[in-house]
Amino acid sequence: MPPKGNNVKSVRAPQPTAAAIRDISVRKGEEKHLAQMEGRYRGLLEAAPDAMAVVNELGEIVLLNLQAEKQFGYRRDELLGQKVTNIIPAGFAERLIADDLRSTEEALAQQIGTGIELIGRRKDGSEFPIEIMLSPLRNADGILVTAAIRDISVRKSAEKHLAQMESQYRGLLEAAPDAMAVVNELGEIVLLNLQAEKQFGYRRDELLGQKVTNIIPAGFAERLIADDLRSTEEALAQQIGTGIELIGRRKDGSEFPIELMLSRCETPMESW
């Protein structure tokens, strides 16, 4: 006999469930390949002598090496996922942002392979001059930018000191009654005075950076070159303080006898 009244319970038939099934073999393969690439790339970053940071298109740091930690004074976990403006306040992020006329790739392409001088900021707030080199890296998430970051504090200090020395030295050159030229170890003219312009018939800009052999064809440059038995310093030392008779050549090709006296000038960057 069937049950009576409210004791009867209705039984629902099972509802069908739709399942969309997608083959993700390709995606999984790409993810595995990307993970392998990241592992190798991380190894390259850690082996680099400079601070290295990888930044996404949003300006967020996604990878960095130990040198970057040391240079900026942060632990790695304090920087990962943070904006690159935390360590490079201005100039870097702007290079990742497209404007109305350029795509992100075009904006970045203008900077690739060129050293860009900017200011870095450490965790303690102190700032220091840096030079960065950018290179693009495309992955499944878009374009990443790898930045090699070099602290150029020492170089900047040397350049400043050299500029001060050069200014003082230039004053001494201009006051000299004789023609004066400063030549580096490559035999290139790096400074000269007004008397040298008059004596050889060149404008200053025509001689700066040119070989000294343009005005003293033989005998001078050879004294800057070391042989198998002498260093460059030893070769030059033998000539210091002695008058050397040679032949000078003017811009018009005419030649005339000259006597030159050599003296050594030490700079932070090189020896003159």
C-alpha positions in Angstrom: 0.0 0.0 0.0 1.5 3.4 -1.0 2.2 5.9 1.9 -0.4 8.4 2.7 -0.5 12.2 3.3 2.6 14.4 3.9 4.9 11.4 4.3 5.3 11.2 0.5 8.7 12.7 -0.7 9.3 13.6 -4.3 12.5 12.3 -5.9 14.2 14.5 -8.5 15.9 13.0 -11.4 19.7 13.9 -11.6 20.3 17.1 -13.7 22.8 16.8 -16.6 26.1 18.8 -16.2 27.7 20.3 -19.2 31.5 20.2 -19.3 33.7 22.2 -21.7 36.8 20.2 -22.2 39.8 22.0 -23.8 43.1 20.5 -24.7 45.8 22.6 -23.0 48.8 20.6 -24.0 50.2 23.6 -26.0 49.7 26.0 -23.1 51.3 23.6 -20.6 54.2 23.2 -23.0 54.6 26.9 -23.2 54.4 27.3 -19.4 57.1 24.6 -19.0 59.3 26.2 -21.6 58.8 29.6 -20.0 59.8 28.2 -16.6 62.9 26.7 -18.1 63.8 30.0 -19.8 63.2 31.9 -16.5 65.5 29.5 -14.7 68.3 30.0 -17.2 67.6 33.7 -17.3 67.8 34.0 -13.5 71.2 32.3 -13.6 72.4 34.8 -16.2 71.2 37.7 -14.0 73.0 36.4 -10.9 76.2 36.0 -12.9 76.1 39.6 -14.1 78.7 42.0 -12.5 76.2 44.9 -12.6 72.9 45.3 -10.9 70.2 43.8 -13.0 66.4 44.3 -12.9 63.6 42.9 -15.1 60.6 45.2 -15.3 57.2 44.6 -16.9 55.1 47.1 -19.0 53.4 48.4 -15.8 56.8 49.4 -14.4 56.8 46.6 -11.8 60.0 44.8 -10.9 59.6 41.1 -11.6 63.2 39.8 -11.3 66.4 41.2 -9.9 69.8 39.9 -8.9 72.0 40.1 -5.8 74.0 43.0 -7.1 70.8 45.0 -7.3 70.0 44.2 -3.7 73.5 45.4 -2.6 73.4 48.5 -4.8 70.1 49.8 -3.6 70.1 48.4 0.0 66.9 46.3 -0.3 66.1 42.7 0.3 64.8 41.0 -2.8 61.3 40.5 -1.4 61.1 44.2 -0.6 61.4 45.1 -4.3 59.7 42.2 -6.2 56.3 43.5 -7.4 57.1 47.1 -6.5 57.4 50.0 -8.9 60.7 50.6 -10.5 60.3 54.3 -9.5 61.2 53.1 -5.9 64.8 52.8 -7.0 64.9 55.0 -10.2 62.6 57.8 -9.4 62.6 59.5 -12.8 63.5 58.7 -16.4 63.1 54.9 -16.5 59.4 54.3 -16.2 58.7 57.0 -18.7 60.5 54.9 -21.3 58.1 52.1 -20.8 55.0 54.2 -21.4 53.5 54.7 -24.9 52.1 58.1 -25.8 49.5 58.9 -28.5 52.1 58.6 -31.2 54.1 55.6 -30.2 53.4 52.0 -29.1 55.2 50.6 -26.1 57.6 48.7 -28.4 58.3 51.9 -30.3 58.9 53.9 -27.2 61.2 51.3 -25.8 63.1 50.7 -29.1 64.4 54.3 -29.1 66.3 53.5 -25.9 67.7 50.0 -26.7 71.5 49.7 -26.8 72.2 53.2 -25.5 73.6 54.0 -22.1 71.2 56.3 -20.2 72.4 58.4 -17.3 69.9 58.7 -14.5 69.7 59.0 -10.7 69.2 55.9 -8.5 67.8 56.0 -5.0 68.8 53.6 -2.2 66.5 52.4 0.6 68.0 55.0 3.0 67.0 57.7 0.6 70.5 58.6 -0.6 70.8 59.2 -4.3 73.7 58.4 -6.7 74.4 58.6 -10.5 73.7 55.5 -12.5 73.9 54.4 -16.1 71.4 51.9 -17.4 71.3 49.8 -20.6 67.9 48.5 -21.7 67.1 45.3 -23.6 63.6 43.8 -24.4 62.5 40.3 -23.5 59.2 39.0 -24.9 57.3 36.3 -22.9 53.7 35.0 -22.7 52.7 38.1 -20.6 54.0 40.7 -23.0 57.2 42.7 -23.2 59.6 42.7 -20.2 62.5 45.1 -20.0 65.9 44.0 -18.7 67.9 46.9 -17.2 71.6 46.6 -16.5 72.3 49.3 -13.8 75.8 50.5 -13.1 76.8 52.9 -10.3 78.9 55.6 -12.0 79.7 57.6 -8.9 83.5 57.1 -9.2 83.4 57.9 -12.9 81.4 61.1 -12.3 83.7 62.2 -9.5 86.8 61.6 -11.8 85.1 63.5 -14.6 84.4 66.5 -12.3 88.0 66.5 -11.0 89.3 66.2 -14.6 87.2 69.1 -15.8 88.6 71.2 -12.9 92.1 70.2 -13.8 91.6 70.8 -17.5 90.3 74.3 -16.8 93.3 75.2 -14.7 95.7 73.6 -17.2 94.0 75.3 -20.1 94.7 78.7 -18.4 98.4 77.8 -18.1 98.5 76.7 -21.8 97.0 80.0 -23.0 99.5 82.0 -21.0 102.5 80.3 -22.5 104.5 82.3 -25.1 105.2 79.1 -27.1 102.9 76.8 -29.0 101.6 74.2 -26.5 99.8 70.9 -27.2 98.7 68.1 -24.9 98.7 64.6 -26.4 97.4 61.3 -25.0 99.1 57.9 -25.2 97.3 57.2 -28.5 99.1 60.2 -30.0 95.8 62.2 -30.2 95.8 66.0 -29.5 93.5 66.7 -26.6 94.4 70.3 -25.8 96.3 73.1 -27.5 96.7 76.8 -27.2 96.3 79.9 -29.4 100.0 80.0 -30.2 99.8 76.4 -31.6 96.9 77.5 -33.9 98.9 80.4 -35.2 102.1 78.4 -35.6 100.6 75.5 -37.5 97.8 77.5 -39.3 94.9 75.3 -38.1 91.8 76.3 -36.2 91.6 74.6 -32.8 88.6 72.4 -33.7 90.6 71.1 -36.7 93.3 69.6 -34.5 91.5 68.4 -31.4 91.2 64.6 -31.5 93.5 64.4 -34.5 96.9 62.6 -34.5 99.9 64.7 -33.5 101.6 63.4 -36.7 99.4 65.9 -38.6 101.7 68.7 -37.3 104.8 66.7 -36.3 105.1 64.0 -38.9 108.0 62.1 -37.4 109.8 61.8 -34.1 107.2 62.8 -31.6 104.6 60.0 -31.8 107.4 57.4 -31.7 108.4 58.7 -28.2 104.9 57.7 -26.9 105.2 54.1 -28.0 106.8 51.4 -25.9 109.0 48.7 -27.5 109.7 45.2 -26.2 112.2 46.4 -23.7 110.5 49.6 -22.4 107.1 50.5 -21.0 105.4 53.6 -22.3 106.4 55.5 -19.2 110.1 54.5 -19.6 110.0 55.4 -23.3 108.7 58.9 -22.5 110.9 59.4 -19.4 114.0 59.3 -21.6 112.8 62.4 -23.4 111.5 64.5 -20.5 113.4 67.8 -19.9 115.5 67.6 -23.0 115.0 69.7 -26.1 114.3 67.6 -29.2 114.8 69.1 -32.7 112.2 67.9 -35.2 110.3 69.1 -38.2 106.8 70.7 -37.9 104.3 70.8 -40.8 101.7 73.6 -41.3 98.2 73.2 -42.6 99.4 74.4 -46.0 102.0 71.6 -46.1 105.1 73.8 -45.6 107.6 72.4 -43.1 109.8 74.2 -40.6 112.3 73.3 -37.9 111.0 73.1 -34.3 112.4 72.3 -30.9 110.0 70.6 -28.4 110.2 69.9 -24.7 108.1 67.1 -23.2 106.6 66.9 -19.7 104.2 64.4 -18.2 100.8 65.3 -16.9 98.9 62.8 -14.7 95.0 62.8 -14.7 92.4 60.6 -13.0 91.5 59.1 -16.4 94.8 58.8 -18.1 98.4 60.0 -18.4 99.2 62.9 -20.8 
